[in-house]
Amino acid sequence: MSTLQLQGIGKSYNSVKVLEHVDLQVAQGSRTAIVGPSGSGKTTLLRIIAGFEIPDSGQVILQGLPMANGSGWVPAHLRGIGFVPQDGALFPHFTVAGNIGFGLKGSKRDKQQRVDALMDMVALDRRLGALWPHELSGGQQQRVALARALSQQPKLMLLDEPFSALDTGLRAATRKAVAELLAEARVASILVTHDQTEALSFADQVAVMRNGRLAQVGPPQDLYLRPVDEPTATFLGETLVLSAKLEQGWADCVLGRIAVDDRHRQGPARIMLRPEQIQISLSEPAQQGQAVVTSIDFAGFVSTLNLRMSGSDAAIEIKTVSREGIRAGSHVSLNIIGQAHIFAG
């Protein structure tokens, strides 16, 4: 059974379409990431799910019950949905314990026991309960916001760019902790982000949004390795896209003849390789190799090589793991691992 179903969701502001016929299903206990550039409509979609906005068309169905379907609309506070905004939005005049316990019912003792259990759940030291929000780190504030949202035992958790204000190391650690916590609590969740790495590492299902539509939805590895089109491919990570001529499972392109993932496609096409599929090695001194390095942009672990292909003088750019010995003027050979992906015709 799905926790959430979106069917044909549409939304416009002043005749400008922000969302157009969006369909999405979120399974019980699963993690979905909606990823896309700024202005693609992802935050508007999240607000419609939460109940902060009313769709112009379509249906929002939560655990089999309609939340919005054209004839009716259930307001946000009655949906049983948890919401963690980008900045956490903690109450500055409440302590940590006061924030987490906000809205809890029962005696003072019962509420304190529940707050303690929630702090344990999100790996916060109980001694922090007496502190004010401004006395916490960014990562701690996000955990408090998550504990507050979990306190209402939501059917669905919505996360709106919750890690964007954290530094890189803390961001990754907090993201992993939140993913594990939601999995243990068996609460279905939707993360909205513009960071493709965040989406791919957090979710069981990734939905790529572009111009108010979902361009592709599926498991993260499927989207990364078999994107439906070039914009989706380039948005989800570094890629090398080439023109090629297809014949019986092979592609003739500037890299030579390489295997592709569809034996039935024939004729001209555009193909894609991810950087990890391209091994670059120095050619022997007596050999010319497949290409000459014309320039290198060194960025620590990764370098960008600009290559001029031997024989055709075609220029390509490849990101690769940095290694000593490869420099401008070096002759290199390229070894392709696996198959190139062919974009839909």
PLY file of the C-alpha trace (Angstrom):
ply
format ascii 1.0
element vertex 345
property float x
property float y
property float z
element edge 344
property int vertex1
property int vertex2
end_header
0.00 0.00 0.00
1.22 3.48 -0.84
1.53 6.07 1.89
1.05 8.86 -0.66
-0.39 9.09 -4.16
-0.30 12.19 -6.33
-2.48 12.06 -9.43
-2.41 14.75 -12.11
-1.35 17.59 -9.81
-1.41 21.01 -11.49
-0.78 24.50 -10.12
-0.53 27.95 -11.71
0.18 31.43 -10.38
-1.07 34.38 -12.46
-1.51 32.13 -15.50
2.05 30.81 -15.19
2.11 27.00 -14.88
4.29 25.93 -11.97
3.20 22.27 -11.90
1.67 20.30 -14.75
0.16 16.81 -14.43
2.47 15.47 -11.71
2.00 11.78 -10.79
3.97 10.21 -7.94
3.64 7.31 -5.50
5.49 6.98 -2.20
5.55 3.50 -0.63
5.19 2.87 3.09
8.45 3.35 4.98
10.32 4.45 1.84
12.46 7.53 1.19
11.78 9.64 -1.90
13.89 12.60 -3.06
12.49 15.25 -5.37
15.42 16.95 -7.05
15.60 19.73 -9.59
17.01 23.19 -10.27
15.62 26.34 -8.67
12.23 27.24 -10.10
11.43 23.70 -11.24
8.37 23.48 -8.95
9.64 21.06 -6.30
8.94 23.29 -3.27
5.45 24.11 -4.55
4.76 20.39 -4.87
5.95 19.81 -1.29
3.69 22.60 -0.01
0.71 21.04 -1.81
1.44 17.67 -0.18
1.77 19.35 3.23
-1.53 21.22 2.79
-0.05 24.73 2.70
-1.21 25.18 -0.92
-4.30 23.99 -2.78
-3.72 22.36 -6.21
-5.66 23.69 -9.20
-6.17 20.14 -10.44
-5.46 16.54 -9.47
-5.64 14.53 -6.26
-3.53 14.14 -3.12
-4.29 10.80 -1.42
-2.70 9.95 1.96
-3.03 6.35 3.16
-6.08 5.89 0.95
-7.85 9.07 2.11
-8.24 12.12 -0.18
-6.53 15.26 1.14
-7.29 17.35 -1.96
-9.37 16.28 -4.95
-11.08 19.32 -6.43
-14.22 19.01 -4.33
-12.55 19.00 -0.91
-9.36 19.98 0.88
-7.97 18.89 4.26
-5.93 21.65 5.97
-2.32 21.05 6.96
-2.86 20.61 10.72
-5.31 17.75 10.16
-3.21 15.70 7.72
-0.83 14.02 10.17
2.21 15.05 8.13
5.53 16.07 9.69
7.39 19.00 8.14
11.05 19.97 8.65
11.84 23.27 6.87
15.22 24.45 5.64
16.14 26.43 8.76
14.49 24.09 11.28
12.14 26.92 12.38
12.60 26.24 16.10
10.77 28.44 18.57
13.50 30.76 19.96
11.58 31.40 23.22
11.31 27.65 24.02
14.10 25.40 25.28
15.09 22.32 23.31
12.77 20.22 25.46
10.00 22.78 25.02
10.41 22.68 21.24
10.30 18.89 21.08
7.36 18.67 23.49
5.30 21.36 21.79
1.84 19.95 21.08
2.28 16.79 23.15
-0.67 15.77 25.31
-0.68 14.25 28.79
0.81 14.96 32.20
4.09 16.79 32.71
5.78 13.49 33.56
4.39 11.71 30.51
5.50 14.57 28.24
9.01 14.54 29.75
9.32 10.80 29.20
8.23 11.23 25.59
10.69 14.11 25.07
13.52 12.00 26.55
12.63 9.10 24.24
12.58 11.39 21.20
15.95 12.90 22.11
17.38 9.39 22.39
15.83 8.53 19.03
17.59 11.42 17.24
20.86 10.88 19.18
20.72 14.09 21.22
22.18 14.16 24.72
19.29 14.66 27.16
21.30 17.36 28.93
20.76 19.57 25.87
17.05 19.72 26.71
17.59 22.74 28.99
19.43 24.77 26.33
17.98 27.38 23.98
18.03 26.83 20.20
20.71 29.48 19.61
23.06 27.55 21.90
23.03 24.51 19.58
25.04 23.73 16.46
23.32 23.60 13.08
23.28 19.81 13.07
21.80 19.70 16.59
19.08 22.19 15.61
18.08 19.98 12.67
17.81 16.97 14.99
15.60 18.95 17.35
13.36 19.95 14.43
13.17 16.31 13.36
12.35 15.15 16.89
9.59 17.78 17.12
8.11 16.57 13.82
8.35 12.91 14.93
6.63 13.69 18.22
3.30 13.88 16.39
3.79 10.34 15.01
3.30 11.49 11.41
2.13 9.30 8.54
4.59 11.06 6.24
7.67 13.24 6.83
8.48 16.14 4.50
12.01 17.56 4.47
12.54 20.86 2.63
16.29 21.30 1.95
16.97 20.54 5.64
20.75 20.10 5.29
21.59 23.05 3.02
22.80 25.34 5.83
25.27 22.77 7.20
28.93 22.52 6.21
29.94 19.64 3.92
31.13 17.10 6.50
28.28 17.71 8.94
25.80 17.69 6.07
26.73 14.16 5.00
26.74 12.82 8.56
23.38 14.44 9.42
21.81 13.19 6.18
22.91 9.63 6.90
21.65 9.81 10.48
18.26 11.16 9.41
17.89 8.47 6.73
18.67 5.73 9.27
16.32 7.25 11.83
13.39 7.45 9.41
14.04 3.86 8.31
13.99 2.64 11.92
10.79 4.59 12.62
9.27 3.20 9.37
8.03 6.67 8.45
7.76 7.38 4.72
9.60 10.57 3.80
10.05 13.02 0.94
13.20 15.13 0.70
13.25 18.17 -1.56
16.73 19.25 -2.65
18.65 20.83 -5.53
21.72 18.72 -4.65
21.87 15.59 -6.82
24.42 13.86 -4.57
22.12 14.34 -1.61
19.16 12.94 -3.54
21.03 9.88 -4.81
22.48 8.97 -1.40
19.33 9.60 0.68
16.52 8.04 -1.32
15.12 4.69 -2.42
13.27 6.60 -5.16
14.42 9.75 -6.95
12.08 12.04 -8.89
13.78 14.54 -11.19
11.67 17.66 -11.69
12.09 20.05 -14.60
9.80 22.88 -15.70
6.95 21.76 -13.45
6.97 18.13 -14.62
8.62 14.95 -13.40
11.16 14.10 -16.10
11.98 10.69 -14.62
11.18 8.69 -11.47
12.92 5.53 -10.28
15.65 3.96 -8.12
18.71 6.26 -7.86
21.11 3.87 -9.60
18.72 3.45 -12.55
18.43 7.20 -13.01
22.18 7.71 -12.73
23.12 4.95 -15.18
20.10 5.12 -17.53
18.76 8.68 -17.56
15.92 9.31 -19.99
17.52 12.36 -21.65
20.60 14.58 -21.71
19.34 17.25 -19.26
18.56 14.56 -16.67
21.95 12.91 -17.24
23.93 16.12 -16.78
21.88 17.20 -13.77
22.52 13.93 -11.91
26.30 14.02 -12.27
29.33 14.50 -14.47
28.93 12.88 -17.85
30.45 12.63 -21.31
27.83 12.87 -24.06
28.86 12.00 -27.63
27.29 11.72 -31.06
27.55 8.21 -32.46
26.38 5.83 -35.15
24.81 2.63 -33.82
25.08 -0.84 -35.32
24.27 -4.20 -33.68
25.10 -3.22 -30.11
28.09 -1.04 -30.95
28.60 2.69 -31.37
31.17 4.33 -33.61
32.15 7.66 -32.08
35.12 9.91 -31.43
36.42 7.36 -28.87
36.36 4.59 -31.46
34.00 1.60 -31.33
32.39 1.01 -27.94
29.59 -1.25 -26.65
26.14 0.21 -25.96
23.20 -0.95 -23.81
20.71 -1.58 -26.64
21.50 -3.99 -29.48
18.34 -3.10 -31.39
18.94 0.62 -31.94
20.47 1.51 -35.30
21.67 4.71 -36.94
22.66 8.10 -35.48
22.16 8.68 -31.74
23.53 10.39 -28.66
25.30 8.22 -26.10
26.54 8.78 -22.56
29.43 7.60 -20.40
29.98 8.40 -16.73
33.55 9.42 -15.72
34.13 6.20 -13.77
33.63 4.24 -17.02
36.66 5.89 -18.65
40.12 4.72 -17.60
42.93 7.02 -18.73
46.51 5.79 -18.91
49.76 7.19 -20.23
50.79 5.77 -23.60
54.15 4.14 -24.09
56.80 6.62 -25.36
56.93 4.90 -28.76
53.14 5.08 -29.16
50.98 8.07 -30.00
47.95 6.92 -27.98
44.35 7.89 -28.64
44.58 11.49 -27.47
46.83 14.33 -26.37
46.18 16.26 -23.15
45.88 19.93 -24.12
45.19 21.29 -20.61
44.44 20.15 -17.06
42.24 21.75 -14.41
43.50 20.24 -11.14
41.02 20.26 -8.23
42.57 17.87 -5.73
41.06 14.39 -5.93
39.49 15.11 -9.33
41.02 16.75 -12.40
39.38 17.89 -15.63
41.37 16.87 -18.72
40.88 18.55 -22.06
41.87 16.10 -24.78
42.47 16.34 -28.52
41.70 13.03 -30.15
44.39 11.64 -32.47
43.37 11.38 -36.11
40.23 13.53 -35.91
41.41 16.54 -33.86
38.04 16.40 -32.04
38.18 17.95 -28.55
36.55 16.36 -25.49
36.56 17.12 -21.77
36.76 14.33 -19.18
36.75 14.43 -15.38
38.97 11.78 -13.83
40.76 10.89 -10.61
43.92 12.99 -10.41
47.19 11.17 -10.92
50.80 12.16 -11.09
52.54 11.99 -14.45
49.66 13.11 -16.68
50.26 16.70 -17.77
49.65 18.99 -20.72
51.24 17.41 -23.79
50.97 13.84 -22.50
49.80 11.14 -24.91
47.10 9.00 -23.30
44.97 5.96 -24.09
41.34 5.52 -23.06
39.79 2.26 -21.91
35.99 2.09 -21.68
34.44 -0.04 -18.90
30.97 -1.45 -19.45
28.47 -0.07 -21.96
27.54 3.42 -23.04
23.92 4.40 -22.46
21.82 5.45 -25.46
19.36 8.26 -24.89
15.76 7.75 -25.97
15.32 8.62 -29.64
0 1
1 2
2 3
3 4
4 5
5 6
6 7
7 8
8 9
9 10
10 11
11 12
12 13
13 14
14 15
15 16
16 17
17 18
18 19
19 20
20 21
21 22
22 23
23 24
24 25
25 26
26 27
27 28
28 29
29 30
30 31
31 32
32 33
33 34
34 35
35 36
36 37
37 38
38 39
39 40
40 41
41 42
42 43
43 44
44 45
45 46
46 47
47 48
48 49
49 50
50 51
51 52
52 53
53 54
54 55
55 56
56 57
57 58
58 59
59 60
60 61
61 62
62 63
63 64
64 65
65 66
66 67
67 68
68 69
69 70
70 71
71 72
72 73
73 74
74 75
75 76
76 77
77 78
78 79
79 80
80 81
81 82
82 83
83 84
84 85
85 86
86 87
87 88
88 89
89 90
90 91
91 92
92 93
93 94
94 95
95 96
96 97
97 98
98 99
99 100
100 101
101 102
102 103
103 104
104 105
105 106
106 107
107 108
108 109
109 110
110 111
111 112
112 113
113 114
114 115
115 116
116 117
117 118
118 119
119 120
120 121
121 122
122 123
123 124
124 125
125 126
126 127
127 128
128 129
129 130
130 131
131 132
132 133
133 134
134 135
135 136
136 137
137 138
138 139
139 140
140 141
141 142
142 143
143 144
144 145
145 146
146 147
147 148
148 149
149 150
150 151
151 152
152 153
153 154
154 155
155 156
156 157
157 158
158 159
159 160
160 161
161 162
162 163
163 164
164 165
165 166
166 167
167 168
168 169
169 170
170 171
171 172
172 173
173 174
174 175
175 176
176 177
177 178
178 179
179 180
180 181
181 182
182 183
183 184
184 185
185 186
186 187
187 188
188 189
189 190
190 191
191 192
192 193
193 194
194 195
195 196
196 197
197 198
198 199
199 200
200 201
201 202
202 203
203 204
204 205
205 206
206 207
207 208
208 209
209 210
210 211
211 212
212 213
213 214
214 215
215 216
216 217
217 218
218 219
219 220
220 221
221 222
222 223
223 224
224 225
225 226
226 227
227 228
228 229
229 230
230 231
231 232
232 233
233 234
234 235
235 236
236 237
237 238
238 239
239 240
240 241
241 242
242 243
243 244
244 245
245 246
246 247
247 248
248 249
249 250
250 251
251 252
252 253
253 254
254 255
255 256
256 257
257 258
258 259
259 260
260 261
261 262
262 263
263 264
264 265
265 266
266 267
267 268
268 269
269 270
270 271
271 272
272 273
273 274
274 275
275 276
276 277
277 278
278 279
279 280
280 281
281 282
282 283
283 284
284 285
285 286
286 287
287 288
288 289
289 290
290 291
291 292
292 293
293 294
294 295
295 296
296 297
297 298
298 299
299 300
300 301
301 302
302 303
303 304
304 305
305 306
306 307
307 308
308 309
309 310
310 311
311 312
312 313
313 314
314 315
315 316
316 317
317 318
318 319
319 320
320 321
321 322
322 323
323 324
324 325
325 326
326 327
327 328
328 329
329 330
330 331
331 332
332 333
333 334
334 335
335 336
336 337
337 338
338 339
339 340
340 341
341 342
342 343
343 344
